[in-house]
């Protein structure tokens, strides 16, 4: 994969085969194991203390389970007997039991019991416990990885900017959860998210609420922040003096964290978008909603996310059809409006990756 010129004024976008070639898709996806990924918010563990992380299985090809006993853990969801999934739905329980042959485990993943195994020699052993995976918490949000390191450094730009926000107190609202499947490459969905350039042309209602001229994009090592400024009279954050943006009418903080996590903060709370690649031209988008101030729901930039999502799906799916054309190979970037897309493409093609 060709590198992207660091000078956006000279750079060309990713070649079309990145979005259409199955081998390239698989190669890039293998690298996801080295990244941290969103698992859940702590409030989700108040109703259920066992949560299968199906979106992470899609991202990492590894069935994982979030459990809350004495400690909160991320453990394997694969029974050590014959490989059956231990839990298929969220539940509240004190013991994990495989539904296939009844093997049981504690919430810490340790083997408890197995019927009809009295004559097995050298059993049980450590190999009969469920494997444990790294788990990190940031302000009530839980993240896991297979091979990643230094989650705190990854999230440091968020702490510096919105550390004043009581994210740990947000409450999960299942009515705001959504799943969509779209006919497009996962990276096209990210491309679209990372620029406000299209807002006047695609999102008419959103454009009426945001100050397009004040919309800005900021880059950091592992991601991008887009700050949406509210037009006069439109809902915005009541920013404390400790905020770097104190005195500004901020309608939304749109964070993207490599490779496909979006954390969208609005005055009412947080909408999480998780981009899950299915195939080279098929992607699942998982939404979770966490409410801070319910009186502000339905207002401002985060007021009608379903409509915005439908508009984005239309343009991303049409773009997928376009990049399959023999008439298209690569484009150029707007130096004023597409710095986030340029940054993403450089991360995808950096030499230290396997891409």
N, C-alpha and C positions, 0 to 999 in steps of 0.2 A: 504494500500500500504506500503510495507516494506521501512524503511529508508535506505539511501545510506550511507555506512561507509565514514566518512570524510577523512579517510586515503585512498587515491587512490590506494595505493599498496595492500590494503586488500579488496577494494570494488568490488562488483559485479554490473553489469548494471541493468537497470530496467527489471523486469520480462516481459516475452513476452505478458502477458495478458494486460499490459498497452497499447499496440498497437493494440489489437484485441478485447477487451471487451467493449461492448457498454455502460454498466453502468459506468465503469471507465471513459470513454470518456466524458459522460455527467457530471459527478461529477467534473472533472477537468475544463471543459468549464464554469461551473457556476462561477468559481473563476475569470474569465476574467474581470468581471465588476469592480473589485477592482484595475485594472491596467490602466495605461495611454496607449493610442494607437494613432498612427499617423493618422492625418486627411488629411492634405494637406500642400502645400507650398503657401506662400502668393502670389507668381506669378500667381497661378491658379485663383486667384480672380480678376485678371486684365481683363481677357476676360469674365468671368462669375462671377456675384456677388451672385449667388445661386447655391450651389453644393450639390446634395444628396450624402451622405457618405455611399455608398452601401457596401463597404468592412467592415465598422464598424457595419452595420446591421448584416452582417454575423458573426462578432466576438462577438457582444454583444446582438444579437437578439433584437435590439432597432433601429428603423429607425430614423436617425439623418440627420440634414441639416446644412450646413455651409452657413452663409449669411454675406454679407458685406454691411452695410448701413452707418450710422454714426459711428458704431462700428462693429467689426467682432465678430460674435456670433456662437455658436453651439446650435441649437434649435431642438425640436421635429419635425419630418416630418410627424406626424400623425394628421389629422384634428380632431378638438375637437367636430365635429358634429356626424359623423358616423365611424370615424377611417380610412378614405381613406388616402392614401399617398398624401401629398400636392404637391410635386415636384418629377417627375420621371426622369428628365434629367437636366443637367446643363443649366442655362439660365441667361439672364440679364434682370432684372425687378425691379420696385420700389414697387410692391405689390405682395404678394403671394396669389394665388387664387386656392382653391381646385377644381380640375376638375370634381368632382362628383356633387356637388350642389351649387357651386359658393361662398362658404364662403371665405372671404378675411382676410388677416393678414398683418401687417407691417413686415419689415425685422427684426424687433426686436421681432417678435412673437406675438405682441399684436393684439387682435381681432380688426377688422375694420368694417366689414359689413356682413349681412346674409339676403338674400331675404326670404320673406314669414314667417318671425319670429316676426312680429309686435305684435301679440297677446300672445306671450310667456311671462309669468310672471317671474320677477327676472332675466331678460336677457338683456344684457350680464353680466357675472360676471368674476372674475379672472380665473375661471375654463375653460373659453372659449378661453383663451390665450394659445399659444403653450408653452410648458414647455421649460426651458433653462437648458443646461448642462454645466459643467465646460469646459473651453477652455484655454489652455496655449500656449504661443509662445516661441520658442527657436531659435534664429538666423534665423527667417523667416519660420521655420517649426512649424506647428500647431498640437497640441495634445489634445485629449479629453478623458473623462472617465465618467463612471456612478457614481463610488464611491471612486475613488482614491484620494490621497492627496499628497502634496509635490512633484510636478513635477520637481521643480528646483533641489531638491536633487537627484532625479532619473537621471537627465541629467548632473549633476555636473562633472562626469568623462570625458564627451565629451568636456565640456567647458575648462577644464584644459589641454586637449590634443590638440584639434583642434580649440580652440577659435579664433585663428588667421585667420581662413579660412572665406572668405566673403560669407557664405552660404545664407544669406538673399538676396544677389544679383544674385544668381543662377536663371535661367529661366526654367520654365517647358517646356519640349519638348514632345508633345503628340505622336510624331512618335516613341518614345522610350518606350511608355507604352505597357504593355502586360498583359494578363491573361492566366493562365494555370490551368487545373484541372488534378490532378494526383491520381492514385489509391494507396494511401498510407496514413497512419496516420500522422497527422500534426507534431507530435513530432519526427518522423523518419526524416522528412525534416530538422528540426532544428538540430537533432543529426549530420546529414551529414554536415550541414553548419559550425558547431562549431569545426571542425578539418580539418587541412590541410594534415592530414595523408594520405588521399586518392588521393591527387593531382597527384603524380607520376603515379598512376595506372589508374586514371579515366580521368584526364585532361592533355593530352600530350602537347597540345599547350601552355596552361597556365603554365605548369611545365617548359617549355623552357624559359619563361619570368621571373619566380620567382626564387629567391635563396632559395631553400628548406631548406638548413642548417640554413639560417638566419631567417626563418619563425618563429614567436613567438606568443604565446598566453598569454594574461594578463586578470586576473579576477577582477571584482569589484562587489559591492553589488547586483546590479540589472542587470548584464549583463556580456558580454565578448568582449574583443577587440582582434582581430587577425591582426598583422602587417605583410603585405606581402612585403618583400624586393626585389627590382629589381636586376636581373643579370646585370653584367657590360654591358653598352651600351643600356639597355632597358629603356623605359620612366619611370620617377619618379617625385615626387613632388619637386618643388623648395622651400625648406623649409626655412622660415625666422629664424633669430637668436632667436626669442621668442619661437620657437617650441622646445619641449623637445627632438625631434628627429633630430634637426639641424645637418647637416653633414652626415646624413644617406641617402641611396638611397631607400626611401620608395615608393613602387609602388601602394599600396592600404592600406586603413584603413577599416577593416571589423568589424563593430559594430553590435552586437546582443543585443537587449534589451528585457527582459522577458515580455510576453511569446513568441511572434513570430514576432518581428520587426527586420529587417536587414537594416542598413544604411551603404552603401558601397561607400566610398569616393575614387575617382580616380582623377588624374590630370585634366581630362576633366570635372569633376563635381560629381554628386551624383546619385546613383541608389538605390531606396528604394524597398525592398522586404517585402511584407506583407503576412504572413501565416494565411490563413482563414480556420479553420476546418469546413468541411461540415458534415462528418460522421466519424465513427471510422476508416474507411479505404478509405476515400475520402477527398482531400484537394484542396483548390484553392490557387494559388500563384499569387499575384497582384504585378506588377512592375510599378514604376513611375520613369521617368528620368528627372533630372534637370541639365542643362548645365552651366558650368562655363567658359570653354575655348573650343570653338568648333573646334579650330585648332588641338586639341589633341584627338578628337573622332576617334574611330577605332584603337587606339594604345594601347599597353601595356596590363596590367592585366585586364583592363575593356574594351578591344577592341572588343571582340565578346561574349557578354553575352548570346546571344541566344544559341550558341554552348555549352557553359558551363552549361546552364540550361538544355538543352536536355541530356547532359551526366549525370547530377545529377538526373534527373527524372528516367533515366534508372536504376541507382543503387538503388535509394530509392524505386521504385516500386518492384524491384527484392527482396530487403530486406523485404518488407512487405510480400511477398509470403513466405520468409524464416521464419519469426517470427511466422507464422501460423503453422509451422511444429511441430509435437509432439516431434521431436528430439531436439528442441531448447527451452531453458528456460531462461538462463541468460548467459552473457559473462563477461569478465574482461576488464579493461581499460589499455591503454598504459600510464604510468606515464609521459612520455615525449611528447606525441602527443595528448592525449585525456583529458587534464585537463578541457577544455571548456565543453565537453560533461558531464563529471563528475559533474561540477558546475551546469549545467542545471538540471541534474537529482536530485541533492540535493535540488535545489530550488523547483522543482516539488513535492518533497516528504517531505518538511519541516513540522514540527509539527503544525505550526501556520496556515497552509492552511487546506482546507477541504478535501485534497486528502488522 
